[in-house]
């Protein structure tokens, strides 16, 4: 471990000295740096004040007031938040847009914290006046931030009361004693245009949002599976990146905390799970808090261990600050990371109720905005209380209505939600019965996911998601599924969270090492540092910092949708108390998953291999040389069958591909039985595939078979029948490759009974076409209806057709009906008659490039 301790007094001297020095010539491009103007044009009169509403903590309204604290109670490291001028804000908004525009000369031209302060912070002259005002009122200025948007100060309770015209009281809340200001604060009127708020004058802190369970040595217990780093690498397609040398080497990730940890736990974790030796650097910002509590230590262990487990070659810097009677230590750590440019990626797993403290959310918007300008990617957990972001995840029912995490809801950070693996009882398909000797992993393939929701009488544990009430919809937040207006409103437009998700459920939790023991942790507190690790690898692949990832991330969802696993099932509804806000019959309905973006998992989880390479190229990367392609949706548990029909080469026309590209199908079959063997035979109908053996497949108990067909350049229309002696779980993967071996698309083909309807996302922008393939494996005629809508239920067109016995069709949607220009919406295929099996596939086609269309089977 490298221990780096920053004494507060030394930090004060160095920062104040540098803040008053002239800017080094050439530090910022003078041609684009407007001269800061003085904004304090009148003397500060302490008798003329203005009230700052919303500057008391919401919890004091539920707490028992124990009266005023003693006058000499010291309150340390309070934060005076400062705002930029309207002209600076306009300049900053334009500059941020240029930093993310590849055609701009300022693309990825990141600033240092001092450069940011010189251009967008408070002028040195005004800062001098504000510091002098604080000091003449008896307060001690501890530090002026490099970004010139915050001042840390300390003083006694009586001094703070006199300066900000409030009283500091002691409160009892849930059996704990706290101190907090009893009324909203006031400031001199002369400062109203510069001072935004005092971030806090209380010691209420956010609670760690993780669940911990005792693990068992075999990592499988009570129907659960404990996930180790190489499991994560298999499930989320991270292993091919590692194999290519993209493991975060040369990158740095910062973690914010308020409790120290035992670095020996990190070393044991890395050794036990096959990770290279690498101790974190612990930076103590001020006084070392030590180990605050078991829960706080667990949060620190989780964040440090798992950011470094995903980016296993990266340097992890853990910044820890003591909480004070005035400020949460996490806030101090986050400020330190940003104002000292500690790392190009940072992760934080804490939060607060946005609706209870809009001003604090504005503070975070200011801090994360500065981070983005400096090239820092800020990753924040979306929360663990589902749609009830103001309620504790460990207590049910919810009582405070809809809300989101105010730290995650700004336009300048990635909010990471939670998913839940859906093995559906077919554990043997996805997990080996024993663990690897080398790294203790047992995961086989990607596991289907749904929205994380383990809420019930014991808690609200589920993916945080919803609508901000503070921040407007950013310009980059567009794409299929992104609400056109706030749900339930006619004309409101706000920031929607989360942006992406990763597994967060306790059912298959993350293994951590704490105090010499193996524990299982879960929650978006785990998903956030894991995604920070992925962003560290993205920085390595692109060889540069990327700042706020969201403009690129949302564009990628349209350009290369296979970068994400679209989660289309589940909700973040939670139980609620009768007569509480947004509660109907004991349930806060929250939000539902669906095709494309949604307010439960964002764009879904990540295919790390595709995501990282597509980030750099905007194209689907070549397949890794690791055997058969990894299916985006492996054999689904609800596809239990003994006989079924599949397209082997579902196509849109007979003939040959002229550019040399080719196709391959991969049939995946698993035997869910733990005792009996099974035999399956694949019969091709209307197809001739040279070199493809039609011999029976023998499946051992809990066995798994992957049977790829030979690659072919011929697009054929036909189907195949899979016949088995007993029920199996099976699925067909359809892959399209360029002539040089680049995998351009993958799509899973579902076998479904005629009564099942399939919804397919359709996006015809940029000249794209939508292809529909349907097969009828029966001896009677089937009738089907294809309808399209605009995504909100308005039907844009309907066509009805018939499919003869043992036949199939494959057509462009535009051949079947007239679509509006640049149509984006949903296509629903509904077989209505017949007794056989229908197989339906949807692909997006543009030139010679296919892209996967998310599919959802509905009863």
C-alpha positions in Angstrom: 0.0 0.0 0.0 1.1 3.5 -0.7 -0.3 5.9 2.0 -0.5 9.5 1.0 -1.7 11.8 3.8 -2.5 15.4 3.1 -2.6 17.6 6.3 -5.4 20.1 6.2 -3.1 23.0 7.3 -0.6 22.3 4.6 -3.3 22.0 2.0 -4.6 25.4 3.1 -1.3 27.1 2.7 -0.5 25.6 -0.7 -4.0 26.2 -2.2 -4.4 29.8 -0.9 -1.0 30.7 -2.1 -1.6 29.3 -5.6 -5.0 30.9 -5.8 -3.6 34.4 -5.6 -0.7 33.9 -8.0 -1.0 35.0 -11.6 -1.8 32.3 -14.1 1.3 31.0 -15.8 1.6 32.4 -19.3 0.2 29.9 -21.8 -1.5 27.8 -19.2 -4.8 28.3 -21.1 -5.2 29.2 -24.7 -5.7 33.0 -24.3 -7.7 33.2 -27.5 -10.5 31.3 -25.9 -10.3 32.5 -22.3 -12.5 35.5 -21.5 -11.1 37.8 -18.8 -12.9 37.2 -15.5 -14.7 40.3 -14.3 -15.3 41.3 -10.7 -18.9 40.6 -9.7 -18.8 42.1 -6.1 -19.5 45.7 -6.8 -20.7 46.8 -3.4 -19.4 46.5 0.1 -20.6 43.5 2.2 -23.2 44.8 4.7 -23.9 42.1 7.3 -27.2 43.9 8.1 -28.7 43.4 4.6 -29.2 39.7 4.1 -31.1 37.3 1.9 -32.6 33.9 2.9 -31.4 30.8 1.1 -34.4 28.5 1.2 -34.0 24.7 1.3 -30.8 24.8 3.3 -32.0 22.7 6.3 -31.8 18.9 6.2 -35.1 17.1 5.6 -34.5 14.6 8.4 -34.8 17.2 11.1 -38.6 17.3 10.4 -38.8 13.7 11.6 -36.2 14.0 14.4 -36.6 15.0 18.0 -35.2 18.4 18.7 -32.9 18.2 21.8 -32.2 21.9 21.8 -29.3 24.2 21.0 -25.7 22.8 21.0 -23.1 24.4 23.3 -21.5 27.5 21.8 -17.9 26.2 21.6 -18.8 23.0 19.6 -16.4 22.9 16.7 -17.8 22.4 13.2 -15.0 21.6 10.7 -14.7 21.7 7.0 -18.1 23.2 6.1 -18.3 24.0 2.3 -19.3 27.4 0.9 -20.4 26.6 -2.7 -19.9 29.4 -5.2 -21.5 29.9 -8.6 -20.2 31.1 -12.0 -21.6 34.1 -13.7 -24.3 33.6 -16.4 -21.7 34.5 -19.0 -19.3 31.9 -17.6 -22.0 29.3 -17.6 -22.9 29.9 -21.3 -19.2 29.8 -22.2 -18.8 26.5 -20.2 -21.8 24.9 -21.8 -20.4 25.7 -25.3 -16.9 24.5 -24.3 -18.3 21.2 -22.9 -20.1 20.6 -26.2 -16.9 21.3 -28.2 -14.9 18.8 -26.0 -17.3 16.0 -27.1 -17.5 17.1 -30.8 -14.9 15.2 -32.9 -15.0 17.9 -35.5 -14.1 20.7 -33.0 -10.5 21.8 -32.5 -11.2 21.6 -28.8 -12.3 17.9 -28.9 -11.0 16.2 -25.8 -9.0 19.3 -24.8 -9.3 18.7 -21.1 -8.5 21.4 -18.6 -6.6 21.2 -15.3 -8.4 22.2 -12.1 -6.6 25.5 -12.0 -7.3 26.2 -15.7 -11.0 25.5 -14.9 -10.9 27.9 -12.0 -9.2 30.7 -14.0 -11.8 30.4 -16.7 -15.0 29.4 -15.0 -14.5 30.0 -11.3 -14.8 33.1 -9.1 -12.2 35.8 -9.9 -9.2 36.1 -7.6 -10.4 39.6 -6.6 -13.8 38.4 -5.6 -12.3 35.3 -3.9 -10.1 37.6 -1.8 -13.2 39.6 -0.6 -15.2 36.5 0.3 -12.3 34.9 2.2 -11.7 38.2 4.1 -15.4 38.3 5.0 -15.3 34.8 6.5 -12.2 35.5 8.4 -13.3 38.8 9.8 -16.4 37.1 11.1 -14.2 34.7 13.1 -14.2 31.7 10.9 -11.1 29.9 9.7 -10.7 29.3 6.0 -9.3 25.9 5.5 -9.0 25.7 1.8 -10.0 27.3 -1.5 -10.5 24.7 -4.2 -8.4 24.8 -7.3 -11.6 25.0 -9.4 -12.6 28.2 -7.4 -16.1 27.0 -6.8 -15.8 25.9 -3.2 -14.3 27.3 0.0 -13.8 25.0 3.1 -14.1 26.8 6.4 -14.4 25.9 10.1 -15.6 27.5 13.3 -17.5 27.1 16.5 -21.3 26.6 16.5 -21.9 30.1 17.8 -19.7 31.7 15.2 -21.5 29.9 12.4 -24.9 30.8 13.9 -23.9 34.5 13.9 -22.5 34.5 10.4 -25.4 32.6 8.7 -28.2 33.7 11.0 -29.4 30.3 12.1 -29.1 28.0 15.2 -27.3 24.7 15.5 -29.4 22.1 17.4 -28.9 18.6 18.5 -31.4 16.0 17.1 -32.3 12.4 17.9 -33.1 10.5 14.7 -33.7 6.7 14.6 -31.8 6.3 17.9 -28.7 8.3 16.8 -27.7 11.8 17.9 -27.0 14.4 15.2 -26.3 18.1 14.9 -27.8 20.3 12.3 -28.9 23.9 11.6 -32.5 24.4 12.7 -33.5 27.0 10.2 -32.5 28.0 6.6 -29.4 30.1 6.5 -29.0 33.7 5.3 -26.1 35.5 3.6 -25.3 39.2 3.0 -27.2 40.5 0.0 -23.9 41.6 -1.7 -22.9 37.9 -2.0 -26.2 36.6 -3.4 -25.0 36.5 -7.0 -21.9 34.5 -6.1 -22.7 32.3 -3.1 -25.0 29.4 -4.0 -25.2 27.8 -0.6 -23.5 26.2 2.4 -23.5 22.6 1.2 -24.3 21.4 4.7 -24.2 22.4 8.4 -25.1 19.0 9.8 -23.6 15.5 10.3 -26.4 13.4 8.6 -24.6 11.3 6.1 -25.8 8.9 3.4 -25.7 5.2 4.4 -23.7 2.6 2.5 -26.1 1.0 0.0 -24.9 -2.5 0.0 -26.1 -5.9 1.3 -23.6 -8.3 2.8 -24.1 -12.1 3.2 -21.8 -14.7 4.7 -20.3 -16.8 1.9 -19.6 -20.5 1.7 -16.4 -22.0 0.4 -17.9 -23.4 -2.8 -19.5 -20.0 -3.7 -22.9 -21.7 -4.3 -25.4 -21.9 -1.5 -29.2 -21.8 -1.0 -29.8 -21.4 -4.8 -27.5 -18.5 -4.9 -24.2 -18.1 -6.9 -21.4 -15.9 -5.6 -19.8 -14.0 -8.5 -16.0 -13.8 -8.6 -14.0 -11.6 -11.1 -13.6 -14.3 -13.8 -17.3 -15.0 -13.6 -17.9 -11.3 -14.3 -15.4 -11.5 -17.2 -17.3 -14.4 -18.7 -20.8 -13.1 -18.3 -20.1 -9.6 -19.6 -17.7 -10.6 -22.4 -14.7 -9.0 -20.6 -12.4 -11.9 -21.0 -11.6 -11.3 -24.7 -10.5 -7.7 -23.8 -8.2 -9.1 -21.1 -6.8 -11.6 -23.6 -6.0 -8.7 -26.0 -4.1 -6.9 -23.3 -6.9 -4.4 -22.5 -7.2 -4.8 -18.7 -6.8 -1.2 -17.6 -3.0 -1.2 -17.6 -1.7 2.4 -17.5 -5.1 3.7 -16.3 -6.1 5.1 -12.9 -9.5 4.9 -11.2 -10.4 7.0 -8.1 -12.8 5.8 -5.4 -14.4 8.1 -2.9 -14.9 7.0 0.7 -15.2 8.1 4.3 -13.8 5.0 6.0 -10.4 3.5 5.6 -9.8 -0.2 4.8 -7.3 -2.9 5.5 -5.2 -3.2 2.4 -4.4 -6.8 3.3 -8.0 -7.7 2.5 -7.5 -6.3 -1.0 -4.3 -8.2 -1.5 -6.0 -11.5 -0.3 -8.9 -10.8 -2.7 -6.7 -10.4 -5.7 -4.5 -13.4 -4.9 -7.5 -15.7 -4.2 -9.2 -14.9 -7.5 -6.3 -14.9 -10.0 -5.8 -11.2 -10.3 -2.3 -9.7 -10.6 -0.7 -8.3 -7.4 -1.5 -4.6 -7.1 -2.2 -2.7 -3.9 -4.4 0.4 -3.9 -2.9 3.8 -3.1 -4.8 5.2 -0.1 -4.9 9.1 0.0 -6.0 10.4 3.4 -7.5 13.9 2.9 -7.0 15.5 6.2 -7.6 13.4 9.4 -7.5 9.6 8.9 -11.0 8.4 9.9 -9.7 4.8 10.4 -12.2 2.0 10.2 -15.5 3.8 10.9 -17.8 0.7 11.0 -18.2 -2.7 9.5 -20.7 -1.5 6.9 -18.6 1.5 6.0 -15.5 -0.7 5.7 -17.5 -3.1 3.5 -18.4 -0.3 1.1 -14.8 0.7 0.8 -13.7 -3.0 0.3 -16.4 -3.5 -2.4 -15.6 -0.4 -4.4 -11.8 -0.8 -4.3 -11.8 -4.6 -4.9 -14.3 -4.6 -7.7 -13.1 -1.6 -9.7 -9.7 -3.3 -9.7 -11.3 -6.7 -10.4 -12.8 -5.5 -13.7 -9.8 -3.3 -14.7 -7.4 -5.7 -13.2 -4.3 -3.9 -14.5 -5.4 -0.4 -13.4 -4.1 1.6 -10.5 -6.8 2.2 -7.9 -6.6 5.4 -5.8 -8.8 5.4 -2.7 -9.4 8.8 -1.4 -10.8 8.8 2.2 -11.9 11.8 4.3 -13.3 12.0 7.8 -16.9 13.1 8.2 -17.3 16.2 10.4 -20.1 17.8 12.3 -20.6 19.9 9.2 -19.8 17.8 6.1 -20.1 14.2 5.0 -16.6 12.7 4.4 -17.7 11.4 1.0 -18.3 14.9 -0.2 -14.9 16.0 0.9 -13.3 13.0 -0.9 -15.2 13.7 -4.1 -14.2 17.3 -4.0 -10.6 16.3 -3.5 -10.7 13.9 -6.5 -12.0 16.6 -8.8 -10.0 19.5 -7.6 -6.8 17.5 -7.7 -7.4 15.6 -10.9 -6.7 12.3 -9.1 -7.9 10.0 -11.9 -9.7 10.2 -15.3 -12.3 7.8 -13.9 -14.0 8.0 -10.5 -16.7 6.0 -8.8 -18.9 6.8 -5.9 -21.6 4.6 -4.3 -23.4 7.0 -2.1 -26.4 9.3 -2.6 -29.3 11.3 -1.2 -32.9 12.1 -1.9 -33.0 14.6 -4.7 -36.5 16.0 -3.9 -35.5 16.6 -0.2 -32.4 18.7 -1.2 -32.5 20.2 -4.7 -29.7 22.6 -3.8 -27.4 19.8 -2.9 -28.1 18.2 -6.3 -27.2 21.5 -7.9 -23.9 21.4 -6.0 -23.2 18.0 -7.4 -24.1 19.2 -10.9 -21.5 22.0 -10.5 -18.8 19.5 -9.2 -19.5 16.9 -11.9 -19.6 19.6 -14.5 -16.1 20.6 -13.5 -15.0 17.0 -13.6 -16.3 16.5 -17.1 -14.4 19.6 -18.3 -11.2 18.1 -16.9 -11.9 14.8 -18.7 -13.0 12.8 -15.6 -15.7 10.2 -16.2 -17.9 10.2 -13.0 -19.7 7.0 -12.3 -22.5 7.0 -9.6 -24.7 4.3 -8.2 -28.4 5.0 -9.1 -29.7 3.8 -5.8 -31.1 0.7 -4.2 -34.7 1.6 -3.4 -36.3 1.3 -6.8 -38.6 4.2 -7.7 -38.6 5.3 -4.0 -35.3 7.1 -4.0 -36.0 9.0 -0.8 -36.6 5.8 1.3 -33.9 3.6 2.8 -33.5 0.3 0.9 -33.3 -1.6 4.2 -36.7 -0.5 5.4 -40.1 -1.3 3.9 -42.7 -0.1 3.0 -41.8 3.1 1.1 -43.4 6.2 2.5 -42.0 9.2 0.6 -43.1 8.8 -3.0 -41.1 8.8 -6.3 -37.6 10.2 -6.3 -34.1 9.6 -7.5 -30.5 9.8 -6.2 -29.6 13.5 -6.4 -25.9 12.6 -6.7 -26.6 10.5 -9.8 -29.3 12.6 -11.5 -27.0 15.4 -12.9 -26.3 15.7 -16.7 -22.6 15.2 -16.1 -22.3 11.7 -14.7 -23.2 8.1 -15.6 -25.9 6.7 -13.3 -25.6 2.9 -13.0 -28.6 0.8 -12.2 -29.1 -2.8 -11.3 -30.1 -6.0 -13.1 -30.8 -9.5 -11.8 -29.7 -12.8 -13.5 -32.6 -14.9 -14.6 -31.4 -18.4 -14.7 -35.0 -19.6 -14.5 -34.0 -22.8 -12.7 -31.7 -23.9 -15.4 -28.6 -23.1 -13.4 -26.5 -25.8 -15.1 -26.8 -24.0 -18.4 -25.0 -21.0 -17.0 -22.9 -22.2 -14.0 -20.6 -25.1 -13.6 -21.1 -27.4 -10.6 -17.5 -26.9 -9.6 -15.2 -23.9 -9.5 -12.0 -23.3 -11.4 -8.9 -24.2 -9.5 -7.0 -21.2 -10.9 -9.5 -18.4 -10.2 -12.6 -20.1 -8.5 -14.9 -19.1 -11.4 -17.9 -21.2 -12.5 -19.9 -19.1 -15.0 -20.2 -20.5 -18.5 -21.9 -17.9 -20.7 -23.8 -14.7 -20.6 -26.9 -15.1 -18.3 -30.3 -13.5 -19.3 -31.1 -10.5 -17.1 -34.2 -8.7 -15.9 -34.6 -5.6 -13.7 -33.1 -6.0 -10.3 -36.0 -6.2 -7.8 -35.7 -8.1 -4.5 -38.1 -5.8 -2.7 -40.5 -7.1 -0.2 -41.3 -7.0 3.5 -37.6 -6.9 4.4 -36.6 -4.0 2.2 -36.9 -2.1 -1.0 -33.8 -3.6 -2.7 -34.2 -2.8 -6.4 -32.8 -0.7 -9.2 -33.0 3.0 -8.6 -34.5 4.8 -11.5 -36.9 7.6 -12.4 -37.2 11.2 -13.3 -35.2 14.1 -11.9 -37.1 17.2 -10.6 -34.0 19.4 -10.7 -32.2 18.9 -14.0 -33.6 19.2 -17.5 -33.2 16.6 -20.2 -29.6 16.9 -21.6 -29.3 17.3 -25.3 -27.5 14.0 -25.6 -30.3 12.0 -23.8 -32.1 10.8 -26.9 -32.8 7.4 -28.5 -35.5 4.8 -28.8 -37.3 4.4 -25.5 -36.1 7.7 -24.0 -39.3 9.5 -22.9 -40.5 12.3 -25.1 -42.0 13.9 -22.0 -41.8 13.1 -18.3 -44.2 10.2 -17.6 -47.5 11.4 -16.4 -47.0 15.0 -17.7 -47.8 16.8 -20.9 -44.9 19.1 -21.5 -42.1 18.5 -18.8 -38.7 17.3 -19.8 -36.1 16.3 -17.2 -33.1 14.1 -16.8 -33.9 10.4 -16.7 -31.9 7.7 -14.8 -30.2 5.3 -14.9 -28.0 5.3 -18.0 -26.7 1.7 -17.9 -26.9 -1.2 -15.5 -25.0 -4.3 -14.3 -25.9 -7.1 -12.0 -26.8 -5.9 -8.5 -28.9 -8.6 -7.0 -28.1 -10.5 -3.8 -29.1 -13.7 -5.5 -25.8 -13.8 -7.4 -23.8 -11.3 -5.4 -20.2 -10.0 -5.7 -17.6 -11.8 -3.5 -15.6 -9.4 -1.4 -12.8 -9.9 1.2 -13.3 -8.1 4.5 -11.6 -8.7 7.8 -10.2 -11.9 6.7 -13.6 -13.4 5.7 -15.4 -13.9 2.4 -18.6 -12.0 2.1 -21.2 -11.5 -0.6 -22.1 -7.9 -1.5 -24.8 -6.6 -3.8 -26.6 -3.4 -4.9 -25.8 -0.6 -7.3 -22.9 0.0 -5.0 -21.3 -3.0 -6.7 -22.5 -2.2 -10.2 -21.0 1.4 -10.2 -17.3 0.5 -9.4 -17.6 -2.5 -11.9 -18.7 -0.1 -14.6 -15.9 2.3 -13.6 -13.5 -0.6 -14.3 -15.1 -0.9 -17.8 -14.6 2.8 -18.4 -11.0 2.5 -17.4 -10.6 -0.2 -20.1 -12.4 2.1 -22.6 -9.8 4.8 -21.8 -7.0 2.3 -22.5 -8.6 1.1 -25.8 -9.0 4.7 -27.0 -5.7 5.9 -25.4 -7.3 8.9 -23.9 -9.6 10.2 -21.2 -13.3 10.5 -22.3 -14.9 13.0 -19.8 -18.6 12.6 -19.4 -19.3 9.2 -21.1 -23.0 9.9 -21.8 -22.9 11.8 -25.1 -20.9 8.9 -26.6 -22.8 6.2 -24.7 -26.2 7.3 -26.0 -24.9 7.6 -29.5 -23.4 4.1 -29.3 -26.9 2.7 -28.3 -28.0 3.7 -31.8 -24.9 3.0 -33.8 -23.9 -0.4 -32.3 -26.8 -1.6 -30.2 -25.0 -5.0 -29.6 -22.8 -3.0 -27.1 -25.7 -3.5 -24.7 -27.8 -6.3 -23.4 -31.3 -4.8 -23.7 -33.3 -5.6 -20.5 -37.0 -5.9 -21.4 -38.5 -7.6 -18.4 -39.2 -6.4 -14.9 -40.0 -3.3 -12.9 -38.7 -1.3 -10.0 -42.0 -1.2 -8.3 -41.8 -1.4 -4.5 -44.2 -1.9 -1.6 -45.5 1.3 0.0 -47.5 2.5 3.0 -51.2 3.2 2.5 -51.9 6.9 1.8 -48.2 7.7 1.0 -47.4 9.6 -2.2 -47.7 7.6 -5.4 -49.0 4.5 -3.6 -51.8 2.5 -5.1 -53.1 -0.6 -3.4 -49.8 -0.9 -1.4 -47.5 -0.7 -4.5 -45.5 2.2 -5.9 -45.7 1.0 -9.5 -42.5 2.7 -10.5 -41.3 2.0 -14.1 -41.2 -1.0 -16.4 -38.4 -2.3 -18.6 -39.0 -2.4 -22.4 -37.2 -2.4 -25.7 -34.5 0.2 -25.9 -34.0 2.7 -23.1 -36.1 2.5 -19.9 -36.2 4.1 -16.4 -35.2 0.8 -14.7 -32.0 -0.3 -16.4 -31.2 2.5 -18.9 -29.9 0.9 -22.1 -29.3 -2.3 -20.2 -26.1 -4.1 -19.2 -22.8 -4.1 -21.1 -21.1 -6.4 -23.6 -17.7 -5.2 -22.5 -15.9 -6.5 -25.6 -18.2 -4.9 -28.1 -18.7 -1.8 -26.0 -15.0 -0.9 -25.6 -14.1 -1.5 -29.3 -17.2 0.1 -30.7 -16.6 3.2 -28.5 -13.4 3.7 -30.5 -14.7 2.8 -34.0 -18.5 3.1 -34.0 -18.6 -0.4 -35.6 -19.0 -3.9 -34.4 -15.6 -5.3 -33.6 -14.2 -8.5 -35.2 -15.0 -11.6 -33.2 -12.4 -12.6 -30.6 -10.5 -15.8 -31.3 -12.0 -17.6 -28.4 -14.2 -20.2 -30.1 -17.9 -19.9 -30.9 -19.5 -16.5 -30.6 -20.9 -15.7 -27.2 -24.7 -15.6 -27.5 -26.4 -12.3 -26.5 -29.2 -14.5 -25.2 -28.2 -18.1 -24.4 -30.8 -20.9 -24.2 -33.7 -19.4 -22.4 -35.4 -21.3 -19.6 -38.9 -20.6 -21.0 -37.9 -22.3 -24.3 -38.4 -25.8 -22.9 -39.3 -28.1 -25.7 -39.1 -31.5 -27.3 -39.7 -30.4 -30.8 -39.3 -27.0 -32.3 -38.6 -25.1 -35.6 -35.7 -22.8 -36.2 -34.5 -20.8 -39.2 -31.0 -22.0 -40.0 -30.4 -19.2 -42.4 -33.3 -16.8 -42.2 -32.9 -14.5 -45.2 -34.5 -11.7 -47.1 -33.9 -13.0 -50.6 -32.5 -16.1 -52.4 -29.1 -15.7 -53.9 -25.5 -15.1 -53.1 -23.9 -12.2 -51.2 -21.8 -10.4 -53.7 -19.3 -8.7 -51.3 -18.0 -12.0 -49.9 -19.7 -11.7 -46.5 -21.1 -14.8 -45.0 -23.5 -16.3 -42.5 -23.3 -18.8 -39.7 -25.9 -20.2 -37.3 -25.1 -21.7 -33.9 -27.5 -24.0 -32.2 -27.3 -24.2 -28.4 -28.9 -27.0 -26.6 -28.9 -27.8 -22.8 -30.2 -30.7 -20.9 -31.9 -29.4 -17.7 -32.1 -32.9 -16.2 -29.6 -33.8 -13.5 -30.1 -37.5 -13.9 -31.1 -38.5 -17.4 -29.4 -38.3 -20.8 -31.1 -36.8 -23.8 -30.8 -37.3 -27.6 -31.6 -34.5 -30.1 -31.7 -34.6 -33.9 -31.7 -31.6 -36.2 -33.5 -32.1 -39.5 -33.0 -29.5 -42.3 -36.1 -28.7 -44.4 -35.7 -26.9 -47.7 -32.0 -26.4 -47.0 -28.8 -27.9 -48.1 -25.8 -27.1 -45.9 -22.7 -28.9 -47.2 -20.6 -30.3 -44.4 -23.2 -29.9 -41.7 -23.7 -33.2 -39.9 -27.2 -34.2 -39.0 -26.1 -36.9 -36.6 -27.9 -37.0 -33.2 -26.5 -35.0 -30.3 -26.0 -36.8 -27.1 -26.6 -34.6 -24.0 -25.3 -35.9 -20.7 -27.2 -34.9 -17.4 -26.9 -31.1 -17.1 -25.0 -31.2 -20.4 -24.6 -28.4 -22.9 -24.0 -28.5 -26.7 -23.0 -25.8 -29.0 -23.4 -26.9 -32.7 -22.3 -24.3 -35.3 -23.1 -24.8 -39.0 -20.3 -24.1 -41.5 -20.0 -20.6 -42.8 -21.7 -20.0 -46.1 -22.0 -17.1 -48.5 -25.4 -18.3 -49.8 -28.5 -16.7 -48.3 -31.1 -19.4 -48.2 -34.7 -19.4 -47.1 -35.6 -22.4 -45.0 -35.9 -23.9 -41.6 -34.9 -26.8 -39.4 -36.6 -29.0 -36.9 -35.0 -30.0 -33.6 -36.4 -33.2 -32.2 -35.4 -34.5 -28.8 -36.4 -37.5 -26.6 -37.1 -35.2 -23.6 -37.5 -31.6 -22.8 -34.4 -29.4 -23.5 -33.7 -25.7 -23.5 -32.5 -24.5 -26.8 -31.9 -21.4 -28.9 -30.5 -20.5 -32.3 -27.9 -17.8 -32.8 -27.8 -16.1 -36.2 -24.4 -14.4 -37.1 -23.4 -12.2 -40.0 -19.7 -11.6 -40.8 -17.8 -9.4 -43.3 -15.4 -10.9 -45.8 -12.5 -10.2 -43.4 -14.1 -12.0 -40.5 -15.6 -9.0 -38.7 -18.8 -10.0 -36.9 -21.3 -7.4 -38.0 -24.3 -8.7 -36.1 -25.8 -11.4 -33.9 -29.4 -12.1 -33.3 -31.1 -14.8 -31.2 -34.0 -16.7 -33.0 -36.9 -17.6 -30.7 -39.1 -20.6 -31.1 -42.6 -19.8 -30.0 -46.1 -21.3 -30.1 -48.5 -19.6 -32.5 -50.3 -17.8 -29.7 -47.2 -15.9 -28.7 -46.5 -12.4 -30.0 -43.1 -11.0 -30.5 -42.2 -7.3 -30.3 -39.3 -6.0 -32.3 -37.7 -2.6 -32.1 -37.7 -0.9 -35.5 -35.4 2.0 -36.5 -35.3 3.0 -40.2 -33.3 6.1 -39.8 -30.1 6.5 -41.9 -31.7 4.4 -44.7 -32.0 1.3 -42.7 -34.5 -1.5 -43.5 -36.2 -3.9 -41.1 -36.4 -7.6 -42.0 -39.0 -10.1 -40.7 -38.6 -13.8 -40.9 -41.4 -16.3 -39.9 -41.5 -20.1 -40.2 -44.5 -22.4 -39.8 -43.6 -25.9 -38.6 -47.1 -27.4 -38.8 -49.3 -29.3 -41.2 -52.0 -26.5 -41.2 -52.0 -23.0 -42.5 -51.1 -20.3 -40.0 -52.4 -16.7 -40.0 -50.3 -13.9 -38.7 -50.7 -10.1 -38.1 -47.9 -7.6 -38.4 -48.5 -4.2 -36.9 -46.3 -1.2 -36.3 -46.7 1.7 -33.8 -44.8 4.8 -32.9 -43.6 3.5 -29.6 -46.4 5.1 -27.6 -49.3 2.8 -28.8 -50.4 4.7 -31.9 -50.7 2.2 -34.7 -49.0 3.3 -37.9 -49.9 0.3 -40.1 -51.2 -3.3 -40.0 -50.9 -6.2 -42.4 -52.4 -9.7 -42.2 -51.0 -12.7 -44.0 -51.0 -16.5 -44.2 -48.3 -19.0 -44.1 -48.8 -22.4 -45.6 -47.9 -25.7 -43.9 -44.1 -26.3 -43.5 -43.2 -23.0 -45.2 -41.4 -19.8 -44.2 -41.2 -16.2 -45.4 -38.6 -13.5 -45.1 -39.4 -10.0 -46.2 -38.5 -6.4 -45.7 -41.1 -4.6 -43.7 -41.2 -2.0 -46.4 -42.4 -4.7 -48.8 -45.4 -5.4 -46.6 -46.6 -1.9 -45.8 -45.8 1.8 -46.3 -43.8 3.2 -43.4 -43.4 6.9 -42.5 -40.0 8.4 -43.3 -37.3 7.7 -40.7 -39.8 5.5 -38.8 -38.8 4.5 -35.2 -41.2 2.3 -33.3 -42.3 -1.2 -32.5 -43.2 -4.1 -34.8 -45.5 -6.7 -33.3 -45.8 -10.1 -35.0 -48.8 -12.0 -33.8 -49.6 -15.6 -35.1 -53.3 -16.0 -34.7 -54.1 -19.6 -35.9 -52.5 -23.0 -36.3 -51.2 -25.7 -34.1 -47.5 -25.8 -34.9 -44.6 -23.7 -33.9 -43.6 -20.3 -35.2 -40.1 -19.0 -35.3 -39.7 -15.2 -35.6 -36.6 -13.1 -36.1 -36.0 -9.4 -36.7 -32.9 -7.8 -38.1 -32.0 -4.2 -39.0 -30.3 -3.9 -42.4 -28.3 -0.9 -43.8 -26.2 -1.5 -46.9 -24.1 -4.6 -46.0 -24.4 -4.1 -42.2 -26.9 -5.7 -39.9 -27.5 -4.7 -36.3 -29.4 -6.8 -33.7 -32.9 -5.8 -32.9 -33.9 -6.3 -29.3 -36.7 -8.8 -29.0 -39.2 -9.5 -26.3 -41.5 -12.5 -26.2 -44.8 -11.7 -24.5 -47.6 -14.1 -23.5 
